[in-house]
Amino acid sequence: MPAVPPPEELPDPYEAWSRVRPDEYRDAVTARVMSMRFVPSEDVDGDRPLGIAEQFVWLEPAHSLPDDPLMHVCALTYGSDMTLASTAALDRQPHRSLQRGPSRVFMTSLDHAVWFHRPFRADDWMLFAQQSPSAVDGRGLSMGNFWTRDGHLVATVVQESLMRPVRRIDHEND
């Protein structure tokens, strides 16, 4: 498991998002169902691979989950789609909860696969360590590993995403 600060030591991105872009925040379902804490790159211990975009995010469901293992698998799967595509676009913009202005890149998932390695509970903070080795010609490839707080690898995720520059429409000149 990567050596990163615990989620309690990291800021809540939703607080700034709700102040800077309140309309977008209000319409975002994710803020009501999943808590996130982004690890600043300077707080990640160890050598980082050159030329590969990385981000580390702690995720936790906003509400406790029942004991049904399927609910925990579903929560992890939902959380895996919240930040993975944005890893491929980190050289253009941060995740939307961290942006200060309008999005510059439109992204959507083309495919998404999850491999579960062992039983786990998703209702405590889990570290989602993500990398993108390739983002070219409008497509990004991102991969990630989910770690429990006590250092167990519980799932691996791979996603291919479509990325396009956002085009602003000037309505004044219509």
C-alpha positions as CSV (number, residue, x, y, z in Angstrom):
1,M,0.0,0.0,0.0
2,P,1.4,3.4,-0.9
3,A,2.5,5.5,2.1
4,V,0.1,8.5,2.2
5,P,-1.4,10.7,5.0
6,P,-4.6,9.3,6.5
7,P,-7.9,10.9,5.4
8,E,-8.4,12.7,8.7
9,E,-5.4,14.9,7.8
10,L,-6.6,15.9,4.4
11,P,-9.2,18.6,3.4
12,D,-12.7,17.9,2.3
13,P,-12.8,18.9,-1.4
14,Y,-16.6,19.4,-1.2
15,E,-16.3,22.4,1.1
16,A,-14.4,24.4,-1.5
17,W,-16.5,23.1,-4.4
18,S,-19.7,24.2,-2.7
19,R,-18.3,27.7,-2.3
20,V,-16.5,28.1,-5.7
21,R,-19.1,26.4,-7.9
22,P,-22.3,26.1,-5.8
23,D,-24.7,25.3,-8.7
24,E,-22.6,22.4,-10.0
25,Y,-22.0,21.2,-6.4
26,R,-25.7,21.2,-5.7
27,D,-26.4,19.1,-8.7
28,A,-23.6,16.6,-8.0
29,V,-25.1,13.3,-6.6
30,T,-21.6,12.0,-5.6
31,A,-21.2,14.6,-2.9
32,R,-24.3,13.1,-1.1
33,V,-23.2,9.4,-1.3
34,M,-19.4,9.3,-1.2
35,S,-16.8,11.2,0.9
36,M,-13.4,11.9,-0.8
37,R,-10.0,13.1,0.3
38,F,-7.4,13.8,-2.3
39,V,-3.7,13.2,-1.3
40,P,-1.5,16.1,-2.6
41,S,1.3,14.7,-4.8
42,E,4.0,16.1,-2.5
43,D,2.5,14.0,0.4
44,V,3.1,10.7,-1.4
45,D,6.2,8.9,-0.1
46,G,8.6,7.1,-2.4
47,D,9.8,7.4,-6.0
48,R,7.1,8.3,-8.5
49,P,7.2,7.0,-12.1
50,L,8.1,9.6,-14.7
51,G,5.6,10.3,-17.4
52,I,2.7,8.6,-15.7
53,A,-0.1,10.6,-14.2
54,E,-1.0,9.5,-10.7
55,Q,-3.6,10.5,-8.0
56,F,-4.4,9.0,-4.6
57,V,-7.9,9.4,-3.2
58,W,-9.4,8.2,0.0
59,L,-13.0,7.1,-0.5
60,E,-15.7,6.3,2.1
61,P,-19.5,5.9,1.6
62,A,-21.3,8.9,3.3
63,H,-23.6,6.4,5.1
64,S,-23.0,3.1,6.9
65,L,-23.7,0.0,4.9
66,P,-25.5,-3.2,5.9
67,D,-23.5,-6.5,6.4
68,D,-24.5,-7.8,2.9
69,P,-21.2,-8.3,1.0
70,L,-22.9,-7.3,-2.3
71,M,-23.6,-3.8,-0.9
72,H,-19.9,-3.4,-0.2
73,V,-18.9,-4.6,-3.7
74,C,-21.5,-2.1,-5.2
75,A,-20.1,0.8,-3.1
76,L,-16.6,0.1,-4.2
77,T,-17.6,-0.2,-7.8
78,Y,-19.5,3.1,-7.6
79,G,-16.5,4.8,-6.0
80,S,-14.2,3.4,-8.6
81,D,-15.9,5.4,-11.3
82,M,-15.8,8.8,-9.4
83,T,-12.2,9.7,-10.0
84,L,-10.5,7.2,-12.3
85,A,-11.1,8.8,-15.7
86,S,-9.9,12.2,-14.3
87,T,-6.5,10.6,-13.7
88,A,-5.9,10.4,-17.5
89,A,-6.7,14.2,-17.8
90,L,-4.6,15.4,-14.9
91,D,-2.2,17.3,-17.2
92,R,-5.2,19.3,-18.4
93,Q,-7.3,19.8,-15.2
94,P,-7.8,18.4,-11.7
95,H,-10.8,16.3,-10.7
96,R,-14.0,18.4,-11.0
97,S,-14.4,18.7,-7.2
98,L,-11.0,20.5,-7.1
99,Q,-11.5,22.8,-10.2
100,R,-11.8,26.5,-9.7
101,G,-13.1,27.3,-13.1
102,P,-15.1,25.6,-15.8
103,S,-14.1,22.2,-17.1
104,R,-11.7,22.2,-20.0
105,V,-12.1,18.5,-20.8
106,F,-15.3,16.4,-21.3
107,M,-14.8,12.8,-20.2
108,T,-16.9,9.7,-20.3
109,S,-16.2,6.1,-19.6
110,L,-15.9,3.8,-22.6
111,D,-15.3,0.6,-20.6
112,H,-14.7,-0.2,-16.9
113,A,-13.7,-3.4,-15.3
114,V,-13.2,-4.4,-11.6
115,W,-11.4,-7.4,-10.2
116,F,-12.2,-8.3,-6.6
117,H,-9.3,-10.0,-4.8
118,R,-10.7,-10.8,-1.3
119,P,-13.7,-10.0,0.9
120,F,-13.8,-6.4,2.4
121,R,-16.0,-3.8,4.0
122,A,-16.4,-0.6,2.0
123,D,-17.9,1.5,4.8
124,D,-14.5,2.6,6.1
125,W,-12.0,4.8,4.3
126,M,-10.3,3.0,1.4
127,L,-7.3,4.3,-0.5
128,F,-7.7,4.3,-4.3
129,A,-4.2,4.5,-5.8
130,Q,-4.6,5.5,-9.5
131,Q,-2.3,5.8,-12.5
132,S,-2.7,6.7,-16.2
133,P,0.1,5.4,-18.4
134,S,-1.5,6.7,-21.6
135,A,-3.7,9.6,-22.6
136,V,-3.5,10.3,-26.4
137,D,-5.8,10.9,-29.4
138,G,-8.8,11.6,-27.2
139,R,-8.6,8.4,-25.2
140,G,-7.2,7.8,-21.7
141,L,-6.3,4.6,-20.0
142,S,-6.4,4.6,-16.2
143,M,-5.8,1.8,-13.6
144,G,-6.2,1.7,-9.9
145,N,-5.9,-0.4,-6.8
146,F,-8.2,-0.2,-3.7
147,W,-6.5,-0.7,-0.4
148,T,-8.1,-1.1,3.1
149,R,-6.8,1.1,5.9
150,D,-4.9,-1.8,7.2
151,G,-3.1,-2.3,3.9
152,H,-5.0,-5.1,2.2
153,L,-5.3,-4.9,-1.6
154,V,-9.0,-5.7,-2.2
155,A,-9.7,-4.7,-5.8
156,T,-8.1,-3.6,-9.1
157,V,-9.8,-1.4,-11.6
158,V,-9.1,-0.5,-15.3
159,Q,-11.0,2.1,-17.3
160,E,-10.7,3.5,-20.8
161,S,-12.2,6.9,-21.2
162,L,-13.1,9.3,-24.0
163,M,-11.6,12.8,-23.6
164,R,-12.5,15.9,-25.6
165,P,-11.8,19.6,-25.2
166,V,-14.9,21.5,-24.0
167,R,-16.0,24.0,-26.6
168,R,-17.6,27.1,-25.3
169,I,-20.4,28.6,-27.3
170,D,-20.5,32.4,-27.6
171,H,-24.2,33.3,-27.5
172,E,-23.5,37.0,-28.0
173,N,-22.5,36.5,-31.6
174,D,-25.4,34.2,-32.6
